[in-house]
Structures are given as C-alpha cells and as structure tokens.
Amino acid sequence: MTTALVLIDLMPRIVALPVEPYSGDDVLRRCTRLADAFRAADRPVVLVRVERPNVTVQPPGSDLVEGLAQPGDVVVVKRTIGAFQGTDLQEQLQRRGVTTLVLAGLVTTMGVESTARAAGDLGYDLEFVEDAMSGLATDEHEMAVRRTFPRLGRVRTTADYL
C-alpha cells in the first residue's frame, strides 16, 4: 500500500489567478514543501497540468511552474477538469501500488474536486490538504473542505505531512 501526492494545475497562468483564501503563491509554496517531503520519503509525486483541447498552441503559462517537476515524478496532461478522464493516471498509480491519494493544488472546486470524485469512484482512499489548495472564492473553498471533502476522505493541513 502506497500513498501518492497528486498536485493539480500548478501552472503559472493558474497560480496567477486571484484565488482565495490562500494566494496561488502560498499554495505553490506549500505544495512544493509537500512534494519535497514525499520525495524524501520515497513516495510518488504526481503533477497534473491541463491543456485546452482542440487548439494548436496553448496559452502562455501552460507548463508546470518551473522547477516543480523533478526526476522520477509522474507528469499527467489532462484535457478535462479532472485528472483521470482520458489520461494514464490510473495506470501510473496502479503500477506503483498506490491506494491512497493526497490531493492539493488549484482550484479547490474544479480540478481538485473533480479528480477526487473520480478517484473515490475508483476506490482510492483520499486525503485533502486544505491549506495547499485554494478556490475562486473563499466560500467555495470552505464549502468543499468543510462539507464535501470530509464525506470523501480526510481533510488535513500541510503541517500534518511535514
């Protein structure tokens, strides 16, 4: 049984959005610390980024934040809100014996929640790092971490993993 960290949409153009209650830079810093801790413990780190479908050139800032991906990390490119549909994420996780996902990134009620719901349907145990994600509005983020996520798994903080 293995636990993997799954970081959603940490791309310059998304980190720069006006998110709440934590800034994109704050979320990125916490996610970077989490990734470092998971790597040090020899646990998988999965980095998910989105590409717009049916366009030949992606908008500026569509790659992962520079320096985030490290050798050995799994990088998944999605073209939907969640990270499972149309990607090899499930196969990558199964290959590594992953049974628990620790989710963080941007945006709480979009990429993070959509990925979590699909992961729950696939039987993964879920943990959510409340202060390493942020929403388009504080009330949306709070609703997810106080009402929705506790029904899907455990809500924790960055400090719980460091």
N, C-alpha and C positions, 0 to 999 in steps of 0.2 A: 504494500500500500504506500503510495507516494502522494505528496501534496505539491501542487504546482501553483506558482504565481502567474496570474493572467492579467496583463496590463492592457487596457483598452484605449486606443486612439490618442496616444501621446505623440502628436504631430504638431509642428509649430503653428499651423493655422487653427488647430483646435485648442491648443494650450493658450493661445492668444485671445480666445473668446471671453466675453465678460461673464464668467461663471460664478456661482455662489453656493455655499457660504465661504468656500476657500478659493483663492485665485488659482488660475491654471499653473502659475509658477510654484505655488505652495504644493499643489497636487503632484506636480512633476518632481519636486524635491523629495517628497515622502515616497513616491513610487520608486525613485532611484535608490533610496535607502533600503526599501523593501527588496528590490531586485538584488542589491549587493548582499543583503543578508541571506536570501535564498541561494544565491550562487555560492556563498561561503559555506553553506550547509549542504552543498551538492544537490540542491533541489531544482527542478526545472523552472525556467523563466520563459513565459510565452508573451511575445509582444505582438499586438494586433493593430493593424492600421487599415484604414478604409481607402478605397479608390472608387471614384464615381464611375458607374458602368456606362458603356457606350460613348465614351469620349476618348479622343486620341491623345490629348495632353491633360494631365492632372493639374489642378490649381497649384500655385506656389505654396510650399509648406506642407506638401502631402506625404513626405517621407517621415520616418520616425525622427524625433528630436535627435540631433547629432550627439553621438557618444552613448546613447541609451542602449543600443544593441551591442552585446558582447559575444565573443566566440562561444558556441555551444547553446546560445539562446534559440528558441523556436520563433520564427517570424511568420505571421499569418496575414495574408492580404484578403480582406473581405470586401464584398460589393453590396452588402445589405447592412441593416442596422446591427444585427447580432453576428457573432464570430463563427458560428457553426455552419450555417446555410451556405452551401456552395464552396466550402473550404476543406482543407485536410486536417482541421483542428482535432476532430475526434480521433482520427488515425494517429496523429502525432502524440496525443495523450495516451491512447491505448498502448502504443509502442513503448512508452516509458512507465507503464503500470500506474498511471495516475488515477486516483479515486477521489481526491479532494481538490477543489479549486478555490484559491484565494483570489478574489476579484477586486480590482481597483482601476482607476483611470477616469476617462471623460467620455461621455457625460452620464451622470448617475442614472437618469430615467430613459436614456436612449441606449447606447452601446453596452453599458454595464448591465442594465436590467434585462435587455433582450438576450444577451449572452447567458445571463444567469437562468432565465426561464428555460431556454433550450437545454442548458447543462442539467438543470433539475429534471427535465423530461428524460434525459439520457442516463439518469441515476447517479450523478456526481453529488457528493457532499459539498456544501457551499459555505464559504466564509466571505464576509464583506468587510473591507477596510474603510470604515466610514469617513475618516479624515484624509484618505488618499483617493478621494473621488469628489466630484462637485457637479452641481446641476446648473441648468439655465436659469433657475430661480431657487432661492433658499427653500421656499415651501415645497417645491417639487422634490428636492433632495431630502428634506426632513420627512416627507411622507414615505418616500422609498425606504429610508434607513430605519424609521420608527414603526412602520406598518407592514410594508411589503416584504422587505428582506428578512425580518425575523420569521416569517412564515416559510421562507425558502431555505434558511440556514442560520448561521450565527453572525451577528454584527460585532465587529471588533475595531480596534484602533491600531495605528502603526506601532505604537509602543508595545503592543502585545506580541509583536514579531521580532522586536529588536533586543 
